[in-house]
């Protein structure tokens, strides 16, 4: 799969796969991610691997002072993906600002 993607780095753990794409321009991020999502979909189909798109999550890391005033319009297999407020990864709740307050509140 790593060779199928041009702009993203792949991280695997058990049955979880994560893509990391870095770009300071939201417009370029959208372009690069949509290209890689299309390649990912083709690679999965060619290798007869299914993906539950409804469980796919997008998290955009950013400075808390910066608002996103741009609609990313990311798609995977024709289905729109929307950014989430946090993702659970290896039991840790990660938010877009990496401040951990949401995660620590859930532990109490």
MARVEX-397724 format. One record per residue: residue number from 1; residue in one letter; x, y, z of N, C-alpha, C, O in turn. Coordinates in nm, 4 decimals. Layout:
% MARVEX-397724
<seq:NUM, type:A, nu:X, nv:Y, nw:Z, cau:X, cav:Y, caw:Z, cu:X, cv:Y, cw:Z, ou:X, ov:Y, ow:Z>
...
% end
This chain:
% MARVEX-397724
<seq:1, type:X, nu:0.0814, nv:-0.1186, nw:0.0000, cau:0.0000, cav:0.0000, caw:0.0000, cu:0.0864, cv:0.1260, cw:0.0000, ou:0.0509, ov:0.2262, ow:-0.0621>
<seq:2, type:X, nu:0.1989, nv:0.1206, nw:0.0692, cau:0.2855, cav:0.2383, caw:0.0788, cu:0.3259, cv:0.2923, cw:-0.0577, ou:0.3437, ov:0.4128, ow:-0.0749>
<seq:3, type:X, nu:0.3401, nv:0.2030, nw:-0.1536, cau:0.3844, cav:0.2445, caw:-0.2863, cu:0.2692, cv:0.3000, cw:-0.3699, ou:0.2921, ov:0.3633, ow:-0.4730>
<seq:4, type:X, nu:0.1459, nv:0.2765, nw:-0.3258, cau:0.0300, cav:0.3256, caw:-0.4000, cu:0.0008, cv:0.4724, cw:-0.3699, ou:-0.0690, ov:0.5391, ow:-0.4462>
<seq:5, type:X, nu:0.0546, nv:0.5225, nw:-0.2584, cau:0.0256, cav:0.6591, caw:-0.2165, cu:0.1417, cv:0.7519, cw:-0.2492, ou:0.2580, ov:0.7163, ow:-0.2299>
<seq:6, type:X, nu:0.1099, nv:0.8705, nw:-0.2986, cau:0.2145, cav:0.9660, caw:-0.3379, cu:0.2450, cv:1.0687, cw:-0.2295, ou:0.3597, ov:1.1112, ow:-0.2152>
<seq:7, type:X, nu:0.1433, nv:1.1093, nw:-0.1529, cau:0.1592, cav:1.2236, caw:-0.0640, cu:0.1450, cv:1.1899, cw:0.0845, ou:0.1806, ov:1.2714, ow:0.1695>
<seq:8, type:X, nu:0.0950, nv:1.0744, nw:0.1159, cau:0.0681, cav:1.0378, caw:0.2550, cu:0.1641, cv:0.9301, cw:0.3031, ou:0.2138, ov:0.8484, ow:0.2255>
<seq:9, type:X, nu:0.1884, nv:0.9327, nw:0.4327, cau:0.2673, cav:0.8291, caw:0.4988, cu:0.1676, cv:0.7347, cw:0.5657, ou:0.0698, ov:0.7793, ow:0.6257>
<seq:10, type:X, nu:0.1925, nv:0.6049, nw:0.5554, cau:0.1013, cav:0.5046, caw:0.6103, cu:0.1554, cv:0.4522, cw:0.7428, ou:0.2743, ov:0.4233, ow:0.7560>
<seq:11, type:X, nu:0.0653, nv:0.4406, nw:0.8410, cau:0.0980, cav:0.3805, caw:0.9700, cu:-0.0046, cv:0.2709, cw:0.9971, ou:-0.1251, ov:0.2939, ow:0.9872>
<seq:12, type:X, nu:0.0441, nv:0.1512, nw:1.0315, cau:-0.0442, cav:0.0374, caw:1.0597, cu:-0.0283, cv:-0.0054, cw:1.2049, ou:0.0814, ov:-0.0013, ow:1.2607>
<seq:13, type:X, nu:-0.1385, nv:-0.0463, nw:1.2647, cau:-0.1357, cav:-0.1138, caw:1.3933, cu:-0.2548, cv:-0.2077, cw:1.3960, ou:-0.3694, ov:-0.1633, ow:1.3890>
<seq:14, type:X, nu:-0.2284, nv:-0.3373, nw:1.4062, cau:-0.3326, cav:-0.4406, caw:1.4025, cu:-0.4172, cv:-0.4200, cw:1.2764, ou:-0.3642, ov:-0.4244, ow:1.1653>
<seq:15, type:X, nu:-0.5478, nv:-0.3976, nw:1.2925, cau:-0.6325, cav:-0.3795, caw:1.1748, cu:-0.6622, cv:-0.2324, cw:1.1458, ou:-0.7510, ov:-0.2014, ow:1.0663>
<seq:16, type:X, nu:-0.5883, nv:-0.1421, nw:1.2098, cau:-0.6053, cav:0.0011, caw:1.1848, cu:-0.4976, cv:0.0519, cw:1.0888, ou:-0.3801, ov:0.0170, ow:1.1008>
<seq:17, type:X, nu:-0.5395, nv:0.1335, nw:0.9952, cau:-0.4467, cav:0.1973, caw:0.9034, cu:-0.4694, cv:0.3466, cw:0.9105, ou:-0.5831, ov:0.3934, ow:0.9040>
<seq:18, type:X, nu:-0.3622, nv:0.4209, nw:0.9237, cau:-0.3697, cav:0.5667, caw:0.9319, cu:-0.2839, cv:0.6277, cw:0.8235, ou:-0.1724, ov:0.5826, ow:0.7973>
<seq:19, type:X, nu:-0.3375, nv:0.7313, nw:0.7608, cau:-0.2617, cav:0.8080, caw:0.6629, cu:-0.2291, cv:0.9431, cw:0.7246, ou:-0.3141, ov:1.0045, ow:0.7892>
<seq:20, type:X, nu:-0.1087, nv:0.9884, nw:0.7052, cau:-0.0675, cav:1.1198, caw:0.7517, cu:-0.0212, cv:1.1993, cw:0.6303, ou:0.0740, ov:1.1615, ow:0.5620>
<seq:21, type:X, nu:-0.0897, nv:1.3092, nw:0.6052, cau:-0.0554, cav:1.3965, caw:0.4934, cu:-0.0331, cv:1.5355, cw:0.5517, ou:-0.1184, ov:1.5884, ow:0.6229>
<seq:22, type:X, nu:0.0815, nv:1.5935, nw:0.5212, cau:0.1185, cav:1.7226, caw:0.5784, cu:0.1271, cv:1.8270, cw:0.4678, ou:0.1930, ov:1.8076, ow:0.3656>
<seq:23, type:X, nu:0.0576, nv:1.9395, nw:0.4919, cau:0.0662, cav:2.0511, caw:0.3990, cu:0.0108, cv:2.1750, cw:0.4682, ou:-0.0919, ov:2.1672, ow:0.5356>
<seq:24, type:X, nu:0.0764, nv:2.2874, nw:0.4529, cau:0.0289, cav:2.4107, caw:0.5164, cu:-0.0855, cv:2.4748, cw:0.4381, ou:-0.1549, ov:2.5618, ow:0.4907>
<seq:25, type:X, nu:-0.1057, nv:2.4338, nw:0.3153, cau:-0.2147, cav:2.4862, caw:0.2317, cu:-0.3309, cv:2.3875, cw:0.2333, ou:-0.3147, ov:2.2718, ow:0.1945>
<seq:26, type:X, nu:-0.4488, nv:2.4329, nw:0.2783, cau:-0.5658, cav:2.3449, caw:0.2791, cu:-0.6057, cv:2.3034, cw:0.1388, ou:-0.6535, ov:2.1920, ow:0.1176>
<seq:27, type:X, nu:-0.5862, nv:2.3925, nw:0.0435, cau:-0.6191, cav:2.3611, caw:-0.0959, cu:-0.5311, cv:2.2463, cw:-0.1470, ou:-0.5805, ov:2.1535, ow:-0.2111>
<seq:28, type:X, nu:-0.4017, nv:2.2531, nw:-0.1186, cau:-0.3100, cav:2.1460, caw:-0.1598, cu:-0.3376, cv:2.0180, cw:-0.0807, ou:-0.3292, ov:1.9080, ow:-0.1353>
<seq:29, type:X, nu:-0.3702, nv:2.0323, nw:0.0471, cau:-0.4024, cav:1.9161, caw:0.1298, cu:-0.5209, cv:1.8410, cw:0.0708, ou:-0.5182, ov:1.7184, ow:0.0593>
<seq:30, type:X, nu:-0.6243, nv:1.9143, nw:0.0339, cau:-0.7423, cav:1.8533, caw:-0.0286, cu:-0.7028, cv:1.7783, cw:-0.1555, ou:-0.7421, ov:1.6634, ow:-0.1754>
<seq:31, type:X, nu:-0.6262, nv:1.8431, nw:-0.2395, cau:-0.5839, cav:1.7816, caw:-0.3663, cu:-0.5033, cv:1.6541, cw:-0.3407, ou:-0.5313, ov:1.5496, ow:-0.3995>
<seq:32, type:X, nu:-0.4041, nv:1.6631, nw:-0.2534, cau:-0.3177, cav:1.5480, caw:-0.2260, cu:-0.3940, cv:1.4333, cw:-0.1594, ou:-0.3763, ov:1.3170, ow:-0.1957>
<seq:33, type:X, nu:-0.4780, nv:1.4665, nw:-0.0630, cau:-0.5536, cav:1.3605, caw:0.0043, cu:-0.6513, cv:1.2920, cw:-0.0902, ou:-0.6643, ov:1.1697, ow:-0.0863>
<seq:34, type:X, nu:-0.7194, nv:1.3668, nw:-0.1738, cau:-0.8134, cav:1.3043, caw:-0.2673, cu:-0.7412, cv:1.2140, cw:-0.3669, ou:-0.7939, ov:1.1096, ow:-0.4052>
<seq:35, type:X, nu:-0.6225, nv:1.2530, nw:-0.4085, cau:-0.5426, cav:1.1661, caw:-0.4969, cu:-0.5071, cv:1.0376, cw:-0.4226, ou:-0.5255, ov:0.9281, ow:-0.4758>
<seq:36, type:X, nu:-0.4567, nv:1.0503, nw:-0.3006, cau:-0.4173, cav:0.9316, caw:-0.2243, cu:-0.5367, cv:0.8453, cw:-0.1859, ou:-0.5257, ov:0.7227, ow:-0.1841>
<seq:37, type:X, nu:-0.6504, nv:0.9069, nw:-0.1552, cau:-0.7698, cav:0.8279, caw:-0.1230, cu:-0.8173, cv:0.7486, cw:-0.2445, ou:-0.8651, ov:0.6360, ow:-0.2310>
<seq:38, type:X, nu:-0.8043, nv:0.8070, nw:-0.3614, cau:-0.8409, cav:0.7362, caw:-0.4842, cu:-0.7449, cv:0.6186, cw:-0.5074, ou:-0.7879, ov:0.5089, ow:-0.5428>
<seq:39, type:X, nu:-0.6152, nv:0.6423, nw:-0.4871, cau:-0.5164, cav:0.5341, caw:-0.5029, cu:-0.5371, cv:0.4256, cw:-0.3968, ou:-0.5239, ov:0.3067, ow:-0.4255>
<seq:40, type:X, nu:-0.5691, nv:0.4669, nw:-0.2757, cau:-0.5955, cav:0.3708, caw:-0.1684, cu:-0.7138, cv:0.2822, cw:-0.2041, ou:-0.7070, ov:0.1603, ow:-0.1886>
<seq:41, type:X, nu:-0.8208, nv:0.3417, nw:-0.2512, cau:-0.9388, cav:0.2658, caw:-0.2901, cu:-0.9061, cv:0.1651, cw:-0.4003, ou:-0.9494, ov:0.0500, ow:-0.3941>
<seq:42, type:X, nu:-0.8308, nv:0.2074, nw:-0.4998, cau:-0.7916, cav:0.1168, caw:-0.6092, cu:-0.7057, cv:0.0029, cw:-0.5575, ou:-0.7237, ov:-0.1120, ow:-0.5978>
<seq:43, type:X, nu:-0.6112, nv:0.0342, nw:-0.4674, cau:-0.5230, cav:-0.0675, caw:-0.4120, cu:-0.6030, cv:-0.1693, cw:-0.3306, ou:-0.5807, ov:-0.2898, ow:-0.3418>
<seq:44, type:X, nu:-0.6955, nv:-0.1203, nw:-0.2492, cau:-0.7781, cav:-0.2109, caw:-0.1683, cu:-0.8615, cv:-0.3035, cw:-0.2570, ou:-0.8695, ov:-0.4236, ow:-0.2309>
<seq:45, type:X, nu:-0.9228, nv:-0.2492, nw:-0.3600, cau:-1.0041, cav:-0.3303, caw:-0.4520, cu:-0.9180, cv:-0.4328, cw:-0.5241, ou:-0.9580, ov:-0.5484, ow:-0.5378>
<seq:46, type:X, nu:-0.8003, nv:-0.3921, nw:-0.5704, cau:-0.7108, cav:-0.4844, caw:-0.6419, cu:-0.6650, cv:-0.5985, cw:-0.5523, ou:-0.6380, ov:-0.7085, ow:-0.6004>
<seq:47, type:X, nu:-0.6560, nv:-0.5728, nw:-0.4221, cau:-0.6119, cav:-0.6751, caw:-0.3269, cu:-0.7273, cv:-0.7398, cw:-0.2515, ou:-0.7070, ov:-0.8094, ow:-0.1520>
<seq:48, type:X, nu:-0.8504, nv:-0.7155, nw:-0.3012, cau:-0.9721, cav:-0.7741, caw:-0.2457, cu:-0.9859, cv:-0.7501, cw:-0.0950, ou:-1.0196, ov:-0.8409, ow:-0.0190>
<seq:49, type:X, nu:-0.9593, nv:-0.6266, nw:-0.0541, cau:-0.9714, cav:-0.5858, caw:0.0856, cu:-1.0850, cv:-0.4843, cw:0.0945, ou:-1.0913, ov:-0.3892, ow:0.0166>
<seq:50, type:X, nu:-1.1742, nv:-0.5061, nw:0.1906, cau:-1.2859, cav:-0.4128, caw:0.2051, cu:-1.2530, cv:-0.3069, cw:0.3100, ou:-1.1721, ov:-0.3285, ow:0.4003>
<seq:51, type:X, nu:-1.3174, nv:-0.1937, nw:0.2951, cau:-1.2983, cav:-0.0819, caw:0.3865, cu:-1.4360, cv:-0.0286, cw:0.4230, ou:-1.5193, ov:-0.0052, ow:0.3355>
<seq:52, type:X, nu:-1.4596, nv:-0.0095, nw:0.5517, cau:-1.5855, cav:0.0476, caw:0.5967, cu:-1.5704, cv:0.1994, cw:0.5975, ou:-1.5166, ov:0.2567, ow:0.6923>
<seq:53, type:X, nu:-1.6178, nv:0.2634, nw:0.4925, cau:-1.6019, cav:0.4076, caw:0.4771, cu:-1.6721, cv:0.4820, cw:0.5902, ou:-1.6278, ov:0.5899, ow:0.6297>
<seq:54, type:X, nu:-1.7808, nv:0.4259, nw:0.6428, cau:-1.8534, cav:0.4943, caw:0.7503, cu:-1.7712, cv:0.5015, cw:0.8797, ou:-1.8019, ov:0.5824, ow:0.9672>
<seq:55, type:X, nu:-1.6682, nv:0.4186, nw:0.8929, cau:-1.5814, cav:0.4234, caw:1.0104, cu:-1.4545, cv:0.5052, cw:0.9857, ou:-1.3707, ov:0.5190, ow:1.0748>
<seq:56, type:X, nu:-1.4412, nv:0.5586, nw:0.8655, cau:-1.3234, cav:0.6367, caw:0.8304, cu:-1.3354, cv:0.7762, cw:0.8905, ou:-1.4392, ov:0.8413, ow:0.8785>
<seq:57, type:X, nu:-1.2288, nv:0.8212, nw:0.9547, cau:-1.2297, cav:0.9520, caw:1.0208, cu:-1.1175, cv:1.0396, cw:0.9677, ou:-1.0111, ov:0.9909, ow:0.9295>
<seq:58, type:X, nu:-1.1432, nv:1.1686, nw:0.9660, cau:-1.0452, cav:1.2680, caw:0.9234, cu:-1.0218, cv:1.3635, cw:1.0403, ou:-1.1169, ov:1.4128, ow:1.1010>
<seq:59, type:X, nu:-0.8973, nv:1.3886, nw:1.0706, cau:-0.8623, cav:1.4850, caw:1.1748, cu:-0.7577, cv:1.5789, cw:1.1163, ou:-0.6551, ov:1.5347, ow:1.0646>
<seq:60, type:X, nu:-0.7843, nv:1.7082, nw:1.1247, cau:-0.6922, cav:1.8075, caw:1.0705, cu:-0.6226, cv:1.8754, cw:1.1867, ou:-0.6834, ov:1.9542, ow:1.2591>
<seq:61, type:X, nu:-0.4946, nv:1.8445, nw:1.2044, cau:-0.4172, cav:1.9065, caw:1.3122, cu:-0.3883, cv:2.0516, cw:1.2754, ou:-0.3486, ov:2.0830, ow:1.1632>
<seq:62, type:X, nu:-0.4099, nv:2.1398, nw:1.3746, cau:-0.3869, cav:2.2817, caw:1.3477, cu:-0.3722, cv:2.3591, cw:1.4781, ou:-0.4057, ov:2.3102, ow:1.5860>
<seq:63, type:X, nu:-0.3219, nv:2.4792, nw:1.4652, cau:-0.3113, cav:2.5717, caw:1.5757, cu:-0.4527, cv:2.6089, cw:1.6199, ou:-0.5365, ov:2.6378, ow:1.5345>
<seq:64, type:X, nu:-0.4826, nv:2.6093, nw:1.7511, cau:-0.6183, cav:2.6414, caw:1.7951, cu:-0.6629, cv:2.7828, cw:1.7568, ou:-0.7828, ov:2.8107, ow:1.7531>
<seq:65, type:X, nu:-0.5693, nv:2.8706, nw:1.7288, cau:-0.6039, cav:3.0076, caw:1.6911, cu:-0.6428, cv:3.0189, cw:1.5435, ou:-0.6962, ov:3.1212, ow:1.5005>
<seq:66, type:X, nu:-0.6159, nv:2.9135, nw:1.4665, cau:-0.6473, cav:2.9160, caw:1.3237, cu:-0.7769, cv:2.8411, cw:1.2980, ou:-0.7904, ov:2.7236, ow:1.3321>
<seq:67, type:X, nu:-0.8701, nv:2.9097, nw:1.2384, cau:-0.9977, cav:2.8487, caw:1.1989, cu:-0.9839, cv:2.7958, cw:1.0569, ou:-0.9057, ov:2.8469, ow:0.9767>
<seq:68, type:X, nu:-1.0605, nv:2.6940, nw:1.0287, cau:-1.0617, cav:2.6401, caw:0.8929, cu:-1.1791, cv:2.7032, cw:0.8199, ou:-1.2949, ov:2.6744, ow:0.8500>
<seq:69, type:X, nu:-1.1488, nv:2.7885, nw:0.7250, cau:-1.2515, cav:2.8546, caw:0.6450, cu:-1.2503, cv:2.8003, cw:0.5027, ou:-1.2655, ov:2.8747, ow:0.4058>
<seq:70, type:X, nu:-1.2321, nv:2.6704, nw:0.4925, cau:-1.2206, cav:2.6088, caw:0.3610, cu:-1.2851, cv:2.4716, cw:0.3683, ou:-1.2557, ov:2.3936, ow:0.4590>
<seq:71, type:X, nu:-1.3718, nv:2.4419, nw:0.2743, cau:-1.4394, cav:2.3128, caw:0.2707, cu:-1.3492, cv:2.2125, cw:0.1976, ou:-1.3261, ov:2.2249, ow:0.0774>
<seq:72, type:X, nu:-1.2992, nv:2.1139, nw:0.2711, cau:-1.2037, cav:2.0203, caw:0.2115, cu:-1.2642, cv:1.9293, cw:0.1057, ou:-1.1954, ov:1.8939, ow:0.0100>
<seq:73, type:X, nu:-1.3886, nv:1.8909, nw:0.1192, cau:-1.4551, cav:1.8017, caw:0.0233, cu:-1.3684, cv:1.6806, cw:-0.0097, ou:-1.3252, ov:1.6627, ow:-0.1236>
<seq:74, type:X, nu:-1.3439, nv:1.5982, nw:0.0912, cau:-1.2679, cav:1.4748, caw:0.0719, cu:-1.3651, cv:1.3611, cw:0.0451, ou:-1.4708, ov:1.3523, ow:0.1077>
<seq:75, type:X, nu:-1.3283, nv:1.2735, nw:-0.0494, cau:-1.4159, cav:1.1615, caw:-0.0838, cu:-1.3364, cv:1.0321, cw:-0.0901, ou:-1.2206, ov:1.0280, ow:-0.1319>
<seq:76, type:X, nu:-1.4046, nv:0.9264, nw:-0.0465, cau:-1.3495, cav:0.7912, caw:-0.0551, cu:-1.4592, cv:0.7020, cw:-0.1091, ou:-1.5653, ov:0.6899, ow:-0.0478>
<seq:77, type:X, nu:-1.4352, nv:0.6401, nw:-0.2217, cau:-1.5355, cav:0.5564, caw:-0.2896, cu:-1.6659, cv:0.6315, cw:-0.3130, ou:-1.7743, ov:0.5745, ow:-0.3003>
<seq:78, type:X, nu:-1.6551, nv:0.7592, nw:-0.3471, cau:-1.7727, cav:0.8394, caw:-0.3768, cu:-1.8473, cv:0.8908, cw:-0.2555, ou:-1.9471, ov:0.9616, ow:-0.2696>
<seq:79, type:X, nu:-1.8008, nv:0.8564, nw:-0.1368, cau:-1.8669, cav:0.9013, caw:-0.0144, cu:-1.7851, cv:1.0123, cw:0.0498, ou:-1.6627, ov:1.0037, ow:0.0595>
<seq:80, type:X, nu:-1.8538, nv:1.1150, nw:0.0928, cau:-1.7888, cav:1.2322, caw:0.1516, cu:-1.7369, cv:1.2012, cw:0.2914, ou:-1.8054, ov:1.1379, ow:0.3717>
<seq:81, type:X, nu:-1.6161, nv:1.2463, nw:0.3192, cau:-1.5561, cav:1.2327, caw:0.4518, cu:-1.5534, cv:1.3706, cw:0.5169, ou:-1.5169, ov:1.4697, ow:0.4537>
<seq:82, type:X, nu:-1.5926, nv:1.3753, nw:0.6442, cau:-1.5957, cav:1.5015, caw:0.7164, cu:-1.4970, cv:1.4964, cw:0.8323, ou:-1.4822, ov:1.3926, ow:0.8969>
<seq:83, type:X, nu:-1.4290, nv:1.6084, nw:0.8591, cau:-1.3387, cav:1.6116, caw:0.9747, cu:-1.4156, cv:1.5894, cw:1.1050, ou:-1.5299, ov:1.6328, ow:1.1190>
<seq:84, type:X, nu:-1.3514, nv:1.5214, nw:1.1998, cau:-1.4125, cav:1.4953, caw:1.3298, cu:-1.3456, cv:1.5823, cw:1.4354, ou:-1.2420, ov:1.6440, ow:1.4108>
<seq:85, type:X, nu:-1.4074, nv:1.5861, nw:1.5547, cau:-1.3524, cav:1.6665, caw:1.6645, cu:-1.2388, cv:1.5946, cw:1.7352, ou:-1.1527, ov:1.6582, ow:1.7960>
<seq:86, type:X, nu:-1.2384, nv:1.4618, nw:1.7273, cau:-1.1298, cav:1.3830, caw:1.7846, cu:-1.1345, cv:1.2434, cw:1.7243, ou:-1.2369, ov:1.2025, ow:1.6696>
<seq:87, type:X, nu:-1.0243, nv:1.1704, nw:1.7340, cau:-1.0197, cav:1.0298, caw:1.6940, cu:-0.9609, cv:0.9492, cw:1.8096, ou:-0.8793, ov:0.9988, ow:1.8873>
<seq:88, type:X, nu:-1.0039, nv:0.8261, nw:1.8186, cau:-0.9473, cav:0.7365, caw:1.9184, cu:-0.8412, cv:0.6522, cw:1.8489, ou:-0.8697, ov:0.5816, ow:1.7522>
<seq:89, type:X, nu:-0.7192, nv:0.6604, nw:1.8992, cau:-0.6076, cav:0.5861, caw:1.8407, cu:-0.5302, cv:0.5199, cw:1.9527, ou:-0.4760, ov:0.5871, ow:2.0405>
<seq:90, type:X, nu:-0.5252, nv:0.3873, nw:1.9491, cau:-0.4570, cav:0.3085, caw:2.0517, cu:-0.5045, cv:0.3462, cw:2.1923, ou:-0.4250, ov:0.3522, ow:2.2861>
<seq:91, type:X, nu:-0.6351, nv:0.3715, nw:2.2056, cau:-0.6941, cav:0.4009, caw:2.3348, cu:-0.6805, cv:0.5455, cw:2.3791, ou:-0.7244, ov:0.5807, ow:2.4886>
<seq:92, type:X, nu:-0.6211, nv:0.6289, nw:2.2971, cau:-0.6018, cav:0.7696, caw:2.3322, cu:-0.6912, cv:0.8549, cw:2.2427, ou:-0.6963, ov:0.8344, ow:2.1214>
<seq:93, type:X, nu:-0.7615, nv:0.9507, nw:2.3031, cau:-0.8433, cav:1.0439, caw:2.2259, cu:-0.7567, cv:1.1621, cw:2.1849, ou:-0.7050, ov:1.2356, ow:2.2690>
<seq:94, type:X, nu:-0.7421, nv:1.1784, nw:2.0550, cau:-0.6557, cav:1.2842, caw:2.0005, cu:-0.7441, cv:1.3906, cw:1.9370, ou:-0.8317, ov:1.3595, ow:1.8563>
<seq:95, type:X, nu:-0.7208, nv:1.5167, nw:1.9738, cau:-0.7979, cav:1.6264, caw:1.9151, cu:-0.7099, cv:1.7027, cw:1.8158, ou:-0.5891, ov:1.6800, ow:1.8098>
<seq:96, type:X, nu:-0.7698, nv:1.7927, nw:1.7382, cau:-0.6931, cav:1.8629, caw:1.6336, cu:-0.5819, cv:1.9531, cw:1.6854, ou:-0.4923, ov:1.9907, ow:1.6099>
<seq:97, type:X, nu:-0.5871, nv:1.9882, nw:1.8145, cau:-0.4883, cav:2.0797, caw:1.8690, cu:-0.3846, cv:2.0100, cw:1.9573, ou:-0.2946, ov:2.0743, ow:2.0114>
<seq:98, type:X, nu:-0.3982, nv:1.8789, nw:1.9712, cau:-0.3073, cav:1.7976, caw:2.0523, cu:-0.2917, cv:1.8521, cw:2.1940, ou:-0.1806, ov:1.8585, ow:2.2467>
<seq:99, type:X, nu:-0.4041, nv:1.8918, nw:2.2561, cau:-0.3916, cav:1.9464, caw:2.3908, cu:-0.4316, cv:1.8478, cw:2.5005, ou:-0.4113, ov:1.8775, ow:2.6182>
<seq:100, type:X, nu:-0.4868, nv:1.7334, nw:2.4668, cau:-0.5143, cav:1.6214, caw:2.5572, cu:-0.6225, cv:1.6465, cw:2.6612, ou:-0.6545, ov:1.5548, ow:2.7369>
<seq:101, type:X, nu:-0.6805, nv:1.7658, nw:2.6688, cau:-0.7795, cav:1.7941, caw:2.7735, cu:-0.9036, cv:1.7049, cw:2.7573, ou:-0.9584, ov:1.6583, ow:2.8572>
<seq:102, type:X, nu:-0.9481, nv:1.6807, nw:2.6352, cau:-1.0639, cav:1.5947, caw:2.6154, cu:-1.0346, cv:1.4527, cw:2.6627, ou:-1.1181, ov:1.3898, ow:2.7277>
<seq:103, type:X, nu:-0.9171, nv:1.4032, nw:2.6301, cau:-0.8781, cav:1.2686, caw:2.6719, cu:-0.8707, cv:1.2575, cw:2.8245, ou:-0.9218, ov:1.1614, ow:2.8819>
<seq:104, type:X, nu:-0.8081, nv:1.3540, nw:2.8896, cau:-0.7933, cav:1.3454, caw:3.0352, cu:-0.9280, cv:1.3595, cw:3.1062, ou:-0.9464, ov:1.3023, ow:3.2136>
<seq:105, type:X, nu:-1.0232, nv:1.4347, nw:3.0484, cau:-1.1572, cav:1.4443, caw:3.1071, cu:-1.2295, cv:1.3111, cw:3.1027, ou:-1.3075, ov:1.2803, ow:3.1927>
<seq:106, type:X, nu:-1.2047, nv:1.2312, nw:2.9989, cau:-1.2718, cav:1.1018, caw:2.9882, cu:-1.2145, cv:0.9992, cw:3.0846, ou:-1.2780, ov:0.8974, ow:3.1120>
<seq:107, type:X, nu:-1.0958, nv:1.0250, nw:3.1358, cau:-1.0336, cav:0.9312, caw:3.2305, cu:-1.0856, cv:0.9484, cw:3.3723, ou:-1.0782, ov:0.8554, ow:3.4526>
<seq:108, type:X, nu:-1.1376, nv:1.0647, nw:3.4038, cau:-1.1818, cav:1.0949, caw:3.5409, cu:-1.3121, cv:1.0278, cw:3.5747, ou:-1.3625, ov:1.0432, ow:3.6859>
% end
